[in-house]
């Protein structure tokens, strides 16, 4: 068994457009650096690699471009690379959303840096053993969708509202940890998987890596050189608590909670010097929402436009034209296998109900669900959420898929996992 880790600073220069809100925000200062990180694992002739970015997302075409560049530069099979964003809301504009235009020059520089960093991860490979474990974290994530007496949902609702009744759904408390160490017992790096929105500094003129950056920094201070944060199905879970009148878990506290969880798990791991590694993926076609006047105008039952409604109106013609022209949305579902574990990528802000469903369907394989990976198709709520409305189901470029899209992604991932188990 061999593993190699590396990271590179990808902090954008002051003056770069931010993304994370639909409105235009320019970064005027840097609170903490942003990074791209890589982890390469190989056993015998089989190998896979993870790339994690401290960005909101990454476009599918940029993923494909990056894979080709890495394969050309380093001979590593592009189909065995998973590229996941942390969904950090305080990063640069890596795509065009709402009034925010993609920073093309930044993205080109980002891709070039990642290719070089990936070569460093390959050069850093050394014999190792790896271990898998988990903790449960109940203090950080909260389901942000509050059902009211009308039956409709208020995203970021509060129970101080007399019409608030109950949380629409659960959270996923599982903190999954994979760690690698060399023959001297020294940590080489780790993967941490948890489902929660990183939105700190999102609406401010500040660049930050959010709590995933704090997690990586704290882990490094404790002796783990590189920690990749793989976000889960975080589409409807958040650090602010509707039951505490919206009280938020501070960025540093959130990172420390996850670091503490990981650090408790690592000493308990059963280390393996050999694992079965495999990779598989499929590209499926997802249906778009049926276009109606109320959807387009934002007057559908339960529609909730958080940002200036004019931003939606300005962007709506392009969204409608895209749906009519394309007909279907392509989405890649990729699964890495390591012994009884499966890392399933979903290119979306998927609701936690769907991630939990996938974990159930994968049994007895233990599934890690990696969201916002290998592209981005926007919000993917579970089917029942559409009748209740809320921000995540309000039609726009960020939420344009049909209610059945989530189940289609889950079934696809589950079928890949079941097929892999039979091999």
C-alpha positions in Angstrom: 0.0 0.0 0.0 1.3 3.5 -0.9 -0.1 6.9 -0.4 1.0 10.5 -1.3 -0.4 13.8 -0.2 0.2 17.4 -1.3 -1.4 20.9 -1.2 -1.0 24.2 -2.9 -2.1 27.7 -2.0 -4.9 28.9 -4.3 -5.9 32.1 -2.5 -7.3 34.6 -5.1 -5.8 38.1 -5.3 -7.7 40.9 -3.7 -10.1 42.4 -6.3 -11.3 39.0 -7.6 -15.0 38.4 -7.8 -16.4 36.1 -5.1 -19.1 33.5 -5.4 -21.4 32.0 -2.9 -24.2 34.6 -3.0 -26.0 35.3 -6.3 -25.0 39.0 -6.1 -21.7 40.5 -7.1 -19.2 40.8 -4.3 -15.6 41.7 -4.7 -13.0 40.3 -2.3 -11.2 43.1 -0.5 -9.1 41.1 2.0 -8.0 37.6 2.9 -9.0 36.2 6.3 -7.1 32.9 5.8 -5.6 31.1 2.8 -7.4 28.8 0.4 -5.9 25.5 -0.7 -6.2 22.7 -3.2 -5.2 19.3 -1.9 -4.5 15.9 -3.3 -4.4 12.4 -2.0 -3.2 9.5 -4.1 -3.7 5.8 -3.0 -2.3 2.7 -4.7 -2.1 -0.9 -4.0 -0.6 -3.2 -6.5 -1.6 -2.0 -10.0 -4.8 -0.2 -8.8 -4.8 3.4 -7.9 -7.2 6.3 -7.2 -6.8 10.0 -6.3 -8.8 12.7 -4.6 -8.5 16.4 -5.3 -10.2 18.8 -2.9 -10.7 22.5 -3.6 -11.5 25.3 -1.1 -14.1 26.6 -3.6 -17.8 26.7 -4.0 -17.9 24.2 -6.8 -16.1 23.1 -10.0 -17.7 22.8 -13.4 -17.8 19.4 -15.1 -15.9 20.7 -18.1 -13.1 21.9 -15.8 -13.0 18.5 -14.2 -12.6 16.8 -17.5 -10.0 19.3 -18.6 -8.0 18.8 -15.4 -8.2 15.0 -15.7 -6.8 15.2 -19.2 -4.0 17.5 -18.2 -3.0 15.3 -15.3 -3.0 12.2 -17.5 -0.8 13.9 -20.0 1.6 15.4 -17.5 1.8 12.5 -15.1 0.4 9.3 -16.7 -2.2 8.9 -14.0 -5.6 7.7 -15.4 -8.0 10.6 -15.4 -11.0 8.3 -14.9 -9.6 7.4 -11.4 -9.5 11.0 -10.2 -12.3 12.5 -8.1 -12.4 16.3 -7.8 -14.5 17.7 -5.0 -15.1 21.2 -3.8 -15.8 21.9 -0.1 -18.6 24.2 -1.2 -16.9 27.2 0.5 -19.0 30.3 0.1 -16.1 32.7 0.7 -14.1 31.8 -2.4 -13.5 33.0 -5.9 -16.0 32.9 -8.8 -15.1 29.6 -10.4 -18.4 29.6 -12.4 -21.1 32.0 -13.4 -24.1 32.2 -11.1 -26.7 35.0 -10.8 -24.9 38.3 -11.3 -21.5 36.9 -10.7 -19.4 36.1 -13.8 -16.7 33.4 -13.8 -13.1 34.6 -13.3 -11.6 32.8 -16.3 -8.0 33.8 -15.7 -8.2 32.7 -12.0 -9.6 29.3 -13.1 -6.9 28.7 -15.7 -4.2 29.5 -13.1 -6.0 27.2 -10.6 -6.0 24.2 -13.0 -2.3 24.7 -13.8 -1.5 24.8 -10.1 -3.4 21.6 -9.4 -1.5 19.7 -12.2 1.8 20.6 -10.6 0.5 19.8 -7.1 -0.7 16.4 -8.3 2.8 15.6 -9.5 4.0 16.5 -6.0 1.5 14.1 -4.4 2.8 11.3 -6.7 6.4 12.1 -5.8 5.4 12.0 -2.1 4.1 8.4 -2.3 5.5 6.1 0.2 4.7 2.7 1.7 2.0 3.1 4.4 -0.9 1.6 6.2 -4.3 3.1 6.2 -7.2 3.0 8.6 -10.9 3.8 8.5 -13.1 5.1 11.3 -15.9 7.4 12.3 -17.3 9.7 15.0 -20.7 11.2 15.4 -21.0 15.0 15.5 -24.3 16.5 16.7 -23.2 20.0 17.7 -22.2 21.4 14.3 -24.8 20.8 11.6 -28.5 21.7 11.8 -31.3 21.1 9.3 -32.1 24.6 8.1 -35.6 23.9 6.7 -38.4 24.7 9.2 -41.9 23.5 8.4 -44.6 26.1 9.3 -48.3 25.7 10.2 -49.2 26.4 6.6 -47.3 23.3 5.6 -44.7 25.3 3.7 -41.0 25.4 4.6 -39.0 28.4 5.6 -35.3 27.9 4.8 -33.3 29.4 7.7 -36.6 29.7 9.6 -36.5 30.1 13.4 -38.6 28.5 16.1 -39.0 31.9 17.7 -41.6 32.3 14.9 -45.0 31.3 16.3 -45.9 29.6 13.0 -42.8 27.3 13.1 -43.7 23.7 13.8 -40.8 21.3 13.2 -37.6 20.5 11.3 -38.4 19.1 7.9 -35.6 16.5 8.1 -32.5 15.1 9.8 -28.8 15.8 9.7 -26.1 13.2 8.9 -24.0 13.2 12.1 -21.3 10.8 10.7 -17.8 12.1 10.6 -15.8 9.6 8.5 -12.1 9.5 8.7 -9.4 7.8 6.6 -5.8 8.3 7.8 -2.5 7.1 6.3 0.7 6.6 8.3 4.2 5.4 7.3 6.3 2.6 8.9 7.5 4.9 11.7 3.9 5.6 12.7 3.9 9.2 11.3 0.8 10.5 9.7 1.0 11.2 6.0 -2.4 12.7 5.6 -6.1 12.2 6.2 -9.6 12.5 4.6 -12.5 13.8 6.7 -16.0 13.5 5.4 -19.0 15.4 7.0 -22.1 17.1 5.7 -22.5 20.8 6.5 -22.7 24.1 4.6 -19.5 26.3 4.9 -21.0 29.8 4.5 -18.9 31.9 6.9 -17.9 35.2 5.3 -20.1 34.3 2.3 -21.8 37.7 2.1 -18.8 39.8 3.0 -15.9 41.2 1.0 -13.6 38.6 2.5 -11.8 35.5 1.2 -11.6 32.5 3.5 -11.5 28.7 3.3 -14.2 28.5 5.9 -14.4 25.8 8.6 -12.8 23.2 6.2 -9.7 25.4 6.1 -9.7 25.7 9.9 -10.0 21.9 10.2 -7.0 21.4 7.9 -4.9 23.9 9.7 -5.7 22.5 13.2 -4.9 19.0 12.0 -1.6 20.2 10.6 -0.7 21.8 14.0 -1.4 18.5 15.6 0.8 16.5 13.3 -1.3 15.6 10.2 0.4 17.3 7.3 -2.4 17.4 4.8 -6.2 16.9 5.5 -8.7 16.8 2.7 -12.3 17.8 3.7 -14.9 16.0 1.6 -18.3 17.6 2.1 -21.3 15.3 2.1 -25.0 15.9 1.3 -25.2 19.3 2.8 -27.9 20.9 0.7 -30.2 21.5 3.6 -27.9 21.5 6.6 -26.1 24.5 8.0 -24.0 25.7 11.0 -26.8 28.0 12.2 -29.5 26.5 14.5 -33.2 27.4 13.9 -33.9 26.1 17.4 -31.5 28.7 19.0 -32.9 31.6 17.0 -30.4 31.2 14.3 -27.3 31.1 16.5 -24.3 30.2 14.4 -21.3 28.0 15.2 -18.3 30.2 14.6 -15.9 29.2 11.8 -13.0 28.4 14.1 -15.2 26.4 16.5 -16.6 24.4 13.6 -13.2 23.5 12.3 -12.0 22.5 15.8 -15.0 20.3 16.5 -14.3 18.3 13.3 -10.5 18.2 14.1 -11.3 17.0 17.6 -13.6 14.3 16.2 -10.9 13.1 13.8 -8.2 13.2 16.4 -10.2 11.0 18.7 -10.8 8.5 16.0 -7.3 8.1 14.6 -5.7 6.4 17.7 -8.5 3.7 17.5 -8.0 2.8 13.8 -7.1 -0.7 12.8 -4.3 -0.2 10.3 -4.2 -2.1 7.0 -1.1 -2.5 4.8 -3.1 -3.7 1.9 -6.6 -2.8 0.6 -8.6 -3.7 -2.5 -8.9 -0.6 -4.7 -11.2 -0.1 -7.6 -13.0 2.7 -9.5 -16.2 2.9 -11.6 -18.3 5.8 -12.9 -21.4 6.5 -15.0 -22.8 9.7 -16.7 -26.5 9.9 -16.5 -29.1 12.2 -17.9 -31.3 14.1 -15.4 -34.6 15.7 -16.3 -35.1 19.5 -15.9 -38.0 21.0 -14.1 -41.2 21.5 -16.0 -41.4 25.2 -17.0 -44.4 27.1 -15.7 -45.1 30.8 -15.6 -45.2 30.7 -11.8 -41.8 29.0 -11.6 -40.3 31.5 -14.0 -41.8 34.5 -12.2 -41.0 33.2 -8.7 -44.6 33.2 -7.7 -45.0 29.4 -7.3 -46.3 28.2 -4.0 -43.5 28.2 -1.4 -41.0 30.0 -3.6 -38.4 31.8 -1.5 -36.0 34.3 -3.2 -33.4 35.3 -0.6 -31.5 37.7 -2.8 -32.9 40.7 -4.7 -35.6 39.2 -6.9 -34.3 41.3 -9.8 -31.2 39.1 -9.9 -33.5 36.1 -10.6 -35.4 38.0 -13.2 -32.2 39.0 -15.0 -30.9 35.5 -15.1 -34.1 33.7 -15.9 -34.1 34.0 -19.7 -30.7 32.2 -19.9 -31.9 29.4 -17.6 -35.1 28.9 -19.6 -33.1 28.9 -22.9 -30.6 26.4 -21.5 -33.4 24.0 -20.5 -35.1 24.2 -23.9 -31.9 23.7 -25.8 -30.3 20.9 -23.8 -33.3 18.9 -22.7 -31.4 16.9 -20.1 -28.7 17.6 -17.6 -25.6 15.4 -17.7 -24.3 14.3 -14.3 -21.3 12.0 -13.5 -21.6 9.6 -10.6 -18.2 8.1 -9.6 -17.4 5.5 -7.0 -14.0 4.5 -5.5 -13.8 1.3 -3.6 -11.4 0.5 -0.7 -12.2 -2.8 0.8 -15.6 -2.5 2.4 -15.8 1.2 1.9 -17.2 3.1 -1.1 -16.7 6.8 -1.9 -19.6 7.9 -4.0 -19.4 11.3 -5.7 -22.5 13.4 -6.4 -22.2 16.6 -8.5 -24.7 18.5 -6.5 -25.9 20.2 -3.3 -27.9 17.1 -2.5 -30.3 17.0 0.5 -29.2 14.9 3.5 -32.2 12.6 3.3 -30.9 11.4 -0.1 -27.4 10.8 1.3 -28.8 8.8 4.2 -30.9 6.8 1.7 -27.7 6.0 -0.3 -25.9 4.8 2.8 -28.8 2.5 3.6 -28.9 1.1 0.0 -25.2 0.5 0.0 -25.2 -1.7 3.1 -23.2 -3.9 3.9 -20.8 -1.6 2.1 -20.1 1.5 4.1 -20.7 4.5 1.8 -19.0 7.9 2.1 -21.1 10.3 0.1 -19.0 13.1 -1.5 -21.1 16.1 -2.6 -20.2 18.9 -5.0 -17.8 16.6 -6.8 -17.0 16.2 -10.5 -19.2 19.0 -11.5 -22.2 20.9 -10.2 -25.9 20.6 -11.2 -27.2 22.8 -8.3 -29.6 21.9 -5.5 -31.0 18.4 -5.5 -33.7 18.2 -2.9 -35.6 15.0 -2.0 -38.9 14.6 -3.8 -41.1 15.5 -0.8 -39.4 18.9 -0.4 -40.8 20.3 -3.6 -44.4 20.4 -2.2 -43.1 22.5 0.8 -41.0 25.0 -1.2 -38.2 27.0 0.4 -35.1 28.5 -1.0 -33.5 25.3 -2.3 -36.6 24.4 -4.5 -37.1 27.9 -5.9 -36.5 27.7 -9.6 -33.3 29.3 -10.9 -29.9 28.2 -12.3 -29.1 26.9 -8.9 -32.3 24.7 -8.7 -33.6 23.6 -12.1 -33.8 19.8 -11.9 -37.0 17.8 -11.7 -38.1 16.3 -8.3 -37.1 12.8 -9.4 -33.4 13.8 -10.0 -32.3 13.0 -6.5 -33.6 9.4 -6.5 -32.0 8.9 -9.9 -28.6 9.9 -8.6 -29.0 7.7 -5.5 -30.1 4.7 -7.5 -27.2 5.2 -9.9 -24.6 5.3 -7.1 -26.2 2.4 -5.3 -26.2 0.3 -8.5 -22.4 1.0 -9.0 -21.7 0.0 -5.4 -23.7 -3.2 -5.7 -21.9 -4.1 -8.9 -18.6 -3.4 -7.3 -19.4 -5.6 -4.4 -20.2 -8.5 -6.6 -16.8 -8.4 -8.4 
